[in-house]
Amino acid sequence: MIPGPHDGSERLAALHYYRLLGTQADDEFDLQTELAAELSSTSYCFVSLVGEDCVWFKSRYIGRAHGHPGRHQFRPALPHV
């Protein structure tokens, strides 16, 4: 299990330091996102950055998915930066 900061201040400080929030999509992020989807055998994958009052989708990969079965729930995992 990856430990994360208790209040998120370190994560938010890193997002501000690297000036990632509000930036455009990036080809390098897209390549990594596609690779993550392929390695985990999923049809889609997202890289999201969680700020103080927003969630910014930096990258997304949507492969052959044409829908989502209703019996499954979408539960996003929010890893700590």
Distance bins in CASP14 RR format, pairs under 12 A and 6 or more apart:
PFRMAT RR
TARGET T0000
AUTHOR 0000-0000-0000
RMODE 2
METHOD distances of the structure
MODEL  1
1 79 0 0 0 0 0 1 0 0 0 0 0
1 80 0 0 0 0 0 1 0 0 0 0 0
2 11 0 0 0 0 0 1 0 0 0 0 0
2 77 0 0 0 0 0 1 0 0 0 0 0
2 78 0 0 0 0 0 1 0 0 0 0 0
2 79 1 0 0 1 0 0 0 0 0 0 0
2 80 1 0 0 1 0 0 0 0 0 0 0
2 81 0 0 0 0 0 1 0 0 0 0 0
3 10 0 0 0 0 0 1 0 0 0 0 0
3 11 0 0 0 0 0 1 0 0 0 0 0
3 79 0 0 0 0 0 1 0 0 0 0 0
3 80 1 0 0 1 0 0 0 0 0 0 0
4 10 1 0 0 1 0 0 0 0 0 0 0
4 11 1 0 0 1 0 0 0 0 0 0 0
4 14 0 0 0 0 0 1 0 0 0 0 0
4 78 0 0 0 0 0 1 0 0 0 0 0
4 79 0 0 0 0 1 0 0 0 0 0 0
4 80 1 0 1 0 0 0 0 0 0 0 0
4 81 0 0 0 0 1 0 0 0 0 0 0
5 11 1 0 1 0 0 0 0 0 0 0 0
5 12 0 0 0 0 1 0 0 0 0 0 0
5 13 0 0 0 0 1 0 0 0 0 0 0
5 14 0 0 0 0 1 0 0 0 0 0 0
5 80 1 0 0 1 0 0 0 0 0 0 0
5 81 0 0 0 0 1 0 0 0 0 0 0
6 80 0 0 0 0 0 1 0 0 0 0 0
7 13 0 0 0 0 0 1 0 0 0 0 0
7 52 0 0 0 0 0 1 0 0 0 0 0
7 80 0 0 0 0 0 1 0 0 0 0 0
8 14 0 0 0 0 1 0 0 0 0 0 0
8 15 0 0 0 0 1 0 0 0 0 0 0
8 16 0 0 0 0 0 1 0 0 0 0 0
8 50 0 0 0 0 1 0 0 0 0 0 0
8 51 0 0 0 0 1 0 0 0 0 0 0
8 52 0 0 0 0 1 0 0 0 0 0 0
8 78 0 0 0 0 0 1 0 0 0 0 0
8 80 1 0 0 1 0 0 0 0 0 0 0
8 81 0 0 0 0 1 0 0 0 0 0 0
9 15 0 0 0 0 0 1 0 0 0 0 0
9 16 0 0 0 0 0 1 0 0 0 0 0
9 51 0 0 0 0 0 1 0 0 0 0 0
9 52 0 0 0 0 0 1 0 0 0 0 0
9 80 0 0 0 0 0 1 0 0 0 0 0
9 81 0 0 0 0 0 1 0 0 0 0 0
10 16 0 0 0 0 0 1 0 0 0 0 0
10 17 0 0 0 0 0 1 0 0 0 0 0
10 80 0 0 0 0 1 0 0 0 0 0 0
10 81 0 0 0 0 1 0 0 0 0 0 0
11 17 0 0 0 0 0 1 0 0 0 0 0
11 18 0 0 0 0 0 1 0 0 0 0 0
11 20 0 0 0 0 0 1 0 0 0 0 0
11 21 0 0 0 0 0 1 0 0 0 0 0
11 49 0 0 0 0 1 0 0 0 0 0 0
11 50 1 0 0 1 0 0 0 0 0 0 0
11 51 0 0 0 0 1 0 0 0 0 0 0
11 52 0 0 0 0 0 1 0 0 0 0 0
11 78 0 0 0 0 1 0 0 0 0 0 0
11 79 0 0 0 0 1 0 0 0 0 0 0
11 80 1 0 1 0 0 0 0 0 0 0 0
11 81 1 0 1 0 0 0 0 0 0 0 0
12 18 0 0 0 0 0 1 0 0 0 0 0
12 20 0 0 0 0 0 1 0 0 0 0 0
12 21 0 0 0 0 1 0 0 0 0 0 0
12 49 0 0 0 0 0 1 0 0 0 0 0
12 50 0 0 0 0 1 0 0 0 0 0 0
12 51 1 0 0 1 0 0 0 0 0 0 0
12 52 1 0 0 1 0 0 0 0 0 0 0
12 53 0 0 0 0 0 1 0 0 0 0 0
12 54 0 0 0 0 0 1 0 0 0 0 0
12 80 0 0 0 0 0 1 0 0 0 0 0
12 81 0 0 0 0 1 0 0 0 0 0 0
13 19 0 0 0 0 0 1 0 0 0 0 0
13 20 0 0 0 0 0 1 0 0 0 0 0
13 21 0 0 0 0 0 1 0 0 0 0 0
13 51 0 0 0 0 0 1 0 0 0 0 0
13 52 0 0 0 0 0 1 0 0 0 0 0
13 81 0 0 0 0 1 0 0 0 0 0 0
14 20 0 0 0 0 1 0 0 0 0 0 0
14 21 0 0 0 0 0 1 0 0 0 0 0
14 49 0 0 0 0 1 0 0 0 0 0 0
14 50 0 0 0 0 0 1 0 0 0 0 0
14 51 0 0 0 0 0 1 0 0 0 0 0
14 80 0 0 0 0 1 0 0 0 0 0 0
14 81 1 0 1 0 0 0 0 0 0 0 0
15 21 1 0 1 0 0 0 0 0 0 0 0
15 22 0 0 0 0 1 0 0 0 0 0 0
15 23 0 0 0 0 0 1 0 0 0 0 0
15 48 0 0 0 0 0 1 0 0 0 0 0
15 49 1 0 1 0 0 0 0 0 0 0 0
15 50 0 0 0 0 1 0 0 0 0 0 0
15 51 1 0 0 1 0 0 0 0 0 0 0
15 52 0 0 0 0 1 0 0 0 0 0 0
15 54 0 0 0 0 0 1 0 0 0 0 0
15 55 0 0 0 0 0 1 0 0 0 0 0
15 56 0 0 0 0 1 0 0 0 0 0 0
15 58 0 0 0 0 0 1 0 0 0 0 0
15 80 0 0 0 0 0 1 0 0 0 0 0
15 81 1 0 0 1 0 0 0 0 0 0 0
16 22 0 0 0 0 0 1 0 0 0 0 0
16 49 0 0 0 0 0 1 0 0 0 0 0
16 51 0 0 0 0 1 0 0 0 0 0 0
16 52 0 0 0 0 1 0 0 0 0 0 0
16 81 0 0 0 0 0 1 0 0 0 0 0
17 81 0 0 0 0 0 1 0 0 0 0 0
18 26 0 0 0 0 0 1 0 0 0 0 0
18 49 0 0 0 0 1 0 0 0 0 0 0
18 58 0 0 0 0 0 1 0 0 0 0 0
18 81 0 0 0 0 1 0 0 0 0 0 0
19 49 0 0 0 0 0 1 0 0 0 0 0
19 56 0 0 0 0 0 1 0 0 0 0 0
20 26 0 0 0 0 1 0 0 0 0 0 0
20 29 0 0 0 0 1 0 0 0 0 0 0
20 47 0 0 0 0 1 0 0 0 0 0 0
20 48 0 0 0 0 0 1 0 0 0 0 0
20 49 1 0 1 0 0 0 0 0 0 0 0
20 50 0 0 0 0 0 1 0 0 0 0 0
20 51 0 0 0 0 1 0 0 0 0 0 0
20 54 0 0 0 0 0 1 0 0 0 0 0
20 56 1 0 0 1 0 0 0 0 0 0 0
20 57 0 0 0 0 0 1 0 0 0 0 0
20 58 1 0 0 1 0 0 0 0 0 0 0
20 59 0 0 0 0 0 1 0 0 0 0 0
20 81 0 0 0 0 1 0 0 0 0 0 0
21 48 0 0 0 0 0 1 0 0 0 0 0
21 49 1 0 1 0 0 0 0 0 0 0 0
21 50 0 0 0 0 1 0 0 0 0 0 0
21 51 1 0 0 1 0 0 0 0 0 0 0
21 52 0 0 0 0 1 0 0 0 0 0 0
21 53 0 0 0 0 0 1 0 0 0 0 0
21 54 1 0 0 1 0 0 0 0 0 0 0
21 55 0 0 0 0 1 0 0 0 0 0 0
21 56 1 0 1 0 0 0 0 0 0 0 0
21 57 0 0 0 0 0 1 0 0 0 0 0
21 58 0 0 0 0 1 0 0 0 0 0 0
21 81 0 0 0 0 0 1 0 0 0 0 0
22 48 0 0 0 0 0 1 0 0 0 0 0
22 49 0 0 0 0 1 0 0 0 0 0 0
22 51 0 0 0 0 1 0 0 0 0 0 0
22 54 0 0 0 0 1 0 0 0 0 0 0
22 55 0 0 0 0 0 1 0 0 0 0 0
22 56 1 0 1 0 0 0 0 0 0 0 0
22 57 0 0 0 0 0 1 0 0 0 0 0
22 58 0 0 0 0 1 0 0 0 0 0 0
23 29 0 0 0 0 1 0 0 0 0 0 0
23 47 0 0 0 0 0 1 0 0 0 0 0
23 49 0 0 0 0 1 0 0 0 0 0 0
23 56 1 0 0 1 0 0 0 0 0 0 0
23 57 0 0 0 0 0 1 0 0 0 0 0
23 58 1 0 0 1 0 0 0 0 0 0 0
23 59 0 0 0 0 0 1 0 0 0 0 0
24 30 0 0 0 0 0 1 0 0 0 0 0
24 56 0 0 0 0 0 1 0 0 0 0 0
24 57 0 0 0 0 0 1 0 0 0 0 0
24 58 0 0 0 0 1 0 0 0 0 0 0
24 59 0 0 0 0 0 1 0 0 0 0 0
25 31 0 0 0 0 0 1 0 0 0 0 0
25 33 0 0 0 0 1 0 0 0 0 0 0
25 46 0 0 0 0 0 1 0 0 0 0 0
25 47 0 0 0 0 1 0 0 0 0 0 0
25 56 0 0 0 0 0 1 0 0 0 0 0
25 57 0 0 0 0 1 0 0 0 0 0 0
25 58 1 0 0 1 0 0 0 0 0 0 0
25 59 1 0 0 1 0 0 0 0 0 0 0
25 60 0 0 0 0 1 0 0 0 0 0 0
25 61 0 0 0 0 0 1 0 0 0 0 0
26 32 0 0 0 0 1 0 0 0 0 0 0
26 33 0 0 0 0 1 0 0 0 0 0 0
26 47 0 0 0 0 1 0 0 0 0 0 0
26 49 0 0 0 0 0 1 0 0 0 0 0
26 57 0 0 0 0 0 1 0 0 0 0 0
26 58 1 0 0 1 0 0 0 0 0 0 0
26 59 1 0 0 1 0 0 0 0 0 0 0
26 60 0 0 0 0 0 1 0 0 0 0 0
27 33 0 0 0 0 0 1 0 0 0 0 0
27 34 0 0 0 0 0 1 0 0 0 0 0
27 58 0 0 0 0 0 1 0 0 0 0 0
27 59 0 0 0 0 1 0 0 0 0 0 0
28 34 0 0 0 0 0 1 0 0 0 0 0
28 35 0 0 0 0 0 1 0 0 0 0 0
28 47 0 0 0 0 0 1 0 0 0 0 0
28 58 0 0 0 0 0 1 0 0 0 0 0
28 59 0 0 0 0 1 0 0 0 0 0 0
29 35 0 0 0 0 0 1 0 0 0 0 0
29 36 0 0 0 0 0 1 0 0 0 0 0
29 45 0 0 0 0 0 1 0 0 0 0 0
29 46 0 0 0 0 0 1 0 0 0 0 0
29 47 1 0 1 0 0 0 0 0 0 0 0
29 48 0 0 0 0 0 1 0 0 0 0 0
29 49 0 0 0 0 0 1 0 0 0 0 0
29 56 0 0 0 0 0 1 0 0 0 0 0
29 57 0 0 0 0 0 1 0 0 0 0 0
29 58 1 0 1 0 0 0 0 0 0 0 0
29 59 1 1 0 0 0 0 0 0 0 0 0
29 60 0 0 0 0 1 0 0 0 0 0 0
29 61 0 0 0 0 1 0 0 0 0 0 0
30 36 0 0 0 0 0 1 0 0 0 0 0
30 37 0 0 0 0 0 1 0 0 0 0 0
30 45 0 0 0 0 0 1 0 0 0 0 0
30 46 0 0 0 0 0 1 0 0 0 0 0
30 47 0 0 0 0 1 0 0 0 0 0 0
30 57 0 0 0 0 0 1 0 0 0 0 0
30 58 0 0 0 0 1 0 0 0 0 0 0
30 59 1 0 1 0 0 0 0 0 0 0 0
30 60 1 0 0 1 0 0 0 0 0 0 0
30 61 1 0 0 1 0 0 0 0 0 0 0
30 62 0 0 0 0 0 1 0 0 0 0 0
31 37 0 0 0 0 0 1 0 0 0 0 0
31 38 0 0 0 0 0 1 0 0 0 0 0
31 45 0 0 0 0 0 1 0 0 0 0 0
31 47 0 0 0 0 0 1 0 0 0 0 0
31 59 0 0 0 0 1 0 0 0 0 0 0
31 61 0 0 0 0 1 0 0 0 0 0 0
32 38 0 0 0 0 0 1 0 0 0 0 0
32 39 0 0 0 0 0 1 0 0 0 0 0
32 45 0 0 0 0 1 0 0 0 0 0 0
32 46 0 0 0 0 0 1 0 0 0 0 0
32 47 1 0 0 1 0 0 0 0 0 0 0
32 58 0 0 0 0 0 1 0 0 0 0 0
32 59 1 0 0 1 0 0 0 0 0 0 0
32 60 0 0 0 0 0 1 0 0 0 0 0
32 61 0 0 0 0 1 0 0 0 0 0 0
33 39 0 0 0 0 0 1 0 0 0 0 0
33 40 0 0 0 0 0 1 0 0 0 0 0
33 42 0 0 0 0 0 1 0 0 0 0 0
33 44 0 0 0 0 1 0 0 0 0 0 0
33 45 1 0 1 0 0 0 0 0 0 0 0
33 46 1 0 0 1 0 0 0 0 0 0 0
33 47 1 0 1 0 0 0 0 0 0 0 0
33 48 0 0 0 0 0 1 0 0 0 0 0
33 57 0 0 0 0 0 1 0 0 0 0 0
33 58 0 0 0 0 1 0 0 0 0 0 0
33 59 1 0 1 0 0 0 0 0 0 0 0
33 60 1 0 0 1 0 0 0 0 0 0 0
33 61 1 0 1 0 0 0 0 0 0 0 0
33 62 0 0 0 0 1 0 0 0 0 0 0
33 63 0 0 0 0 0 1 0 0 0 0 0
34 40 0 0 0 0 0 1 0 0 0 0 0
34 42 0 0 0 0 0 1 0 0 0 0 0
34 43 0 0 0 0 0 1 0 0 0 0 0
34 44 0 0 0 0 0 1 0 0 0 0 0
34 45 1 0 0 1 0 0 0 0 0 0 0
34 46 0 0 0 0 0 1 0 0 0 0 0
34 47 0 0 0 0 0 1 0 0 0 0 0
34 59 0 0 0 0 1 0 0 0 0 0 0
34 60 0 0 0 0 1 0 0 0 0 0 0
34 61 1 0 1 0 0 0 0 0 0 0 0
34 62 0 0 0 0 1 0 0 0 0 0 0
34 63 0 0 0 0 1 0 0 0 0 0 0
35 42 0 0 0 0 0 1 0 0 0 0 0
35 45 0 0 0 0 1 0 0 0 0 0 0
35 47 0 0 0 0 0 1 0 0 0 0 0
35 59 0 0 0 0 0 1 0 0 0 0 0
35 61 0 0 0 0 1 0 0 0 0 0 0
36 42 0 0 0 0 1 0 0 0 0 0 0
36 44 0 0 0 0 0 1 0 0 0 0 0
36 45 1 0 1 0 0 0 0 0 0 0 0
36 46 0 0 0 0 1 0 0 0 0 0 0
36 47 0 0 0 0 1 0 0 0 0 0 0
36 59 0 0 0 0 1 0 0 0 0 0 0
36 60 0 0 0 0 0 1 0 0 0 0 0
36 61 1 0 0 1 0 0 0 0 0 0 0
36 77 0 0 0 0 0 1 0 0 0 0 0
36 79 0 0 0 0 0 1 0 0 0 0 0
37 43 1 0 0 1 0 0 0 0 0 0 0
37 44 1 0 0 1 0 0 0 0 0 0 0
37 45 1 1 0 0 0 0 0 0 0 0 0
37 46 0 0 0 0 1 0 0 0 0 0 0
37 47 0 0 0 0 0 1 0 0 0 0 0
37 59 0 0 0 0 0 1 0 0 0 0 0
37 60 0 0 0 0 1 0 0 0 0 0 0
37 61 1 0 1 0 0 0 0 0 0 0 0
37 62 0 0 0 0 1 0 0 0 0 0 0
37 63 1 0 0 1 0 0 0 0 0 0 0
37 64 0 0 0 0 0 1 0 0 0 0 0
37 65 0 0 0 0 1 0 0 0 0 0 0
38 44 0 0 0 0 0 1 0 0 0 0 0
38 45 0 0 0 0 1 0 0 0 0 0 0
38 61 0 0 0 0 1 0 0 0 0 0 0
38 63 0 0 0 0 1 0 0 0 0 0 0
38 64 0 0 0 0 0 1 0 0 0 0 0
39 45 0 0 0 0 1 0 0 0 0 0 0
39 61 0 0 0 0 0 1 0 0 0 0 0
40 61 0 0 0 0 0 1 0 0 0 0 0
40 77 0 0 0 0 0 1 0 0 0 0 0
41 63 0 0 0 0 0 1 0 0 0 0 0
41 64 0 0 0 0 0 1 0 0 0 0 0
42 61 0 0 0 0 1 0 0 0 0 0 0
42 62 0 0 0 0 0 1 0 0 0 0 0
42 63 0 0 0 0 1 0 0 0 0 0 0
42 64 0 0 0 0 0 1 0 0 0 0 0
42 65 0 0 0 0 1 0 0 0 0 0 0
42 68 0 0 0 0 0 1 0 0 0 0 0
43 60 0 0 0 0 0 1 0 0 0 0 0
43 61 0 0 0 0 1 0 0 0 0 0 0
43 62 1 0 0 1 0 0 0 0 0 0 0
43 63 1 0 1 0 0 0 0 0 0 0 0
43 64 1 0 1 0 0 0 0 0 0 0 0
43 65 1 1 0 0 0 0 0 0 0 0 0
43 66 0 0 0 0 1 0 0 0 0 0 0
43 67 0 0 0 0 1 0 0 0 0 0 0
43 68 0 0 0 0 1 0 0 0 0 0 0
43 69 0 0 0 0 0 1 0 0 0 0 0
44 57 0 0 0 0 0 1 0 0 0 0 0
44 59 0 0 0 0 0 1 0 0 0 0 0
44 60 1 0 0 1 0 0 0 0 0 0 0
44 61 1 0 0 1 0 0 0 0 0 0 0
44 62 1 0 1 0 0 0 0 0 0 0 0
44 63 1 0 0 1 0 0 0 0 0 0 0
44 64 0 0 0 0 1 0 0 0 0 0 0
44 65 1 0 1 0 0 0 0 0 0 0 0
44 66 0 0 0 0 0 1 0 0 0 0 0
44 67 0 0 0 0 1 0 0 0 0 0 0
44 68 0 0 0 0 1 0 0 0 0 0 0
44 74 0 0 0 0 0 1 0 0 0 0 0
44 76 0 0 0 0 0 1 0 0 0 0 0
45 57 0 0 0 0 0 1 0 0 0 0 0
45 58 0 0 0 0 0 1 0 0 0 0 0
45 59 0 0 0 0 1 0 0 0 0 0 0
45 60 1 0 0 1 0 0 0 0 0 0 0
45 61 1 0 1 0 0 0 0 0 0 0 0
45 62 0 0 0 0 1 0 0 0 0 0 0
45 63 0 0 0 0 1 0 0 0 0 0 0
45 65 0 0 0 0 0 1 0 0 0 0 0
45 76 0 0 0 0 0 1 0 0 0 0 0
45 77 0 0 0 0 0 1 0 0 0 0 0
46 55 0 0 0 0 1 0 0 0 0 0 0
46 56 0 0 0 0 0 1 0 0 0 0 0
46 57 1 0 1 0 0 0 0 0 0 0 0
46 58 0 0 0 0 1 0 0 0 0 0 0
46 59 1 0 0 1 0 0 0 0 0 0 0
46 60 1 0 1 0 0 0 0 0 0 0 0
46 61 1 0 0 1 0 0 0 0 0 0 0
46 62 0 0 0 0 1 0 0 0 0 0 0
46 74 0 0 0 0 0 1 0 0 0 0 0
46 76 1 0 0 1 0 0 0 0 0 0 0
46 77 0 0 0 0 0 1 0 0 0 0 0
46 78 0 0 0 0 0 1 0 0 0 0 0
46 79 0 0 0 0 0 1 0 0 0 0 0
47 55 0 0 0 0 0 1 0 0 0 0 0
47 56 0 0 0 0 1 0 0 0 0 0 0
47 57 1 0 0 1 0 0 0 0 0 0 0
47 58 1 0 1 0 0 0 0 0 0 0 0
47 59 1 0 1 0 0 0 0 0 0 0 0
47 60 1 0 0 1 0 0 0 0 0 0 0
47 61 0 0 0 0 1 0 0 0 0 0 0
47 76 0 0 0 0 0 1 0 0 0 0 0
47 77 0 0 0 0 0 1 0 0 0 0 0
47 78 0 0 0 0 0 1 0 0 0 0 0
47 79 0 0 0 0 1 0 0 0 0 0 0
47 81 0 0 0 0 0 1 0 0 0 0 0
48 54 0 0 0 0 1 0 0 0 0 0 0
48 55 1 0 1 0 0 0 0 0 0 0 0
48 56 1 0 0 1 0 0 0 0 0 0 0
48 57 1 0 1 0 0 0 0 0 0 0 0
48 58 1 0 0 1 0 0 0 0 0 0 0
48 59 0 0 0 0 1 0 0 0 0 0 0
48 60 0 0 0 0 1 0 0 0 0 0 0
48 76 1 0 0 1 0 0 0 0 0 0 0
48 77 0 0 0 0 1 0 0 0 0 0 0
48 78 1 0 0 1 0 0 0 0 0 0 0
48 79 0 0 0 0 1 0 0 0 0 0 0
48 81 0 0 0 0 0 1 0 0 0 0 0
49 55 1 0 0 1 0 0 0 0 0 0 0
49 56 1 0 1 0 0 0 0 0 0 0 0
49 57 1 0 0 1 0 0 0 0 0 0 0
49 58 1 0 1 0 0 0 0 0 0 0 0
49 59 0 0 0 0 1 0 0 0 0 0 0
49 78 0 0 0 0 1 0 0 0 0 0 0
49 79 0 0 0 0 0 1 0 0 0 0 0
49 80 0 0 0 0 0 1 0 0 0 0 0
49 81 1 0 0 1 0 0 0 0 0 0 0
50 56 1 0 0 1 0 0 0 0 0 0 0
50 57 0 0 0 0 0 1 0 0 0 0 0
50 58 0 0 0 0 0 1 0 0 0 0 0
50 76 0 0 0 0 1 0 0 0 0 0 0
50 77 0 0 0 0 0 1 0 0 0 0 0
50 78 1 0 1 0 0 0 0 0 0 0 0
50 79 0 0 0 0 1 0 0 0 0 0 0
50 80 0 0 0 0 1 0 0 0 0 0 0
50 81 0 0 0 0 1 0 0 0 0 0 0
51 58 0 0 0 0 0 1 0 0 0 0 0
51 78 0 0 0 0 0 1 0 0 0 0 0
51 81 0 0 0 0 0 1 0 0 0 0 0
55 76 0 0 0 0 1 0 0 0 0 0 0
55 78 0 0 0 0 1 0 0 0 0 0 0
56 81 0 0 0 0 0 1 0 0 0 0 0
57 76 0 0 0 0 0 1 0 0 0 0 0
58 81 0 0 0 0 0 1 0 0 0 0 0
62 68 0 0 0 0 0 1 0 0 0 0 0
65 72 0 0 0 0 0 1 0 0 0 0 0
65 74 0 0 0 0 0 1 0 0 0 0 0
67 74 0 0 0 0 0 1 0 0 0 0 0
68 74 1 0 0 1 0 0 0 0 0 0 0
END
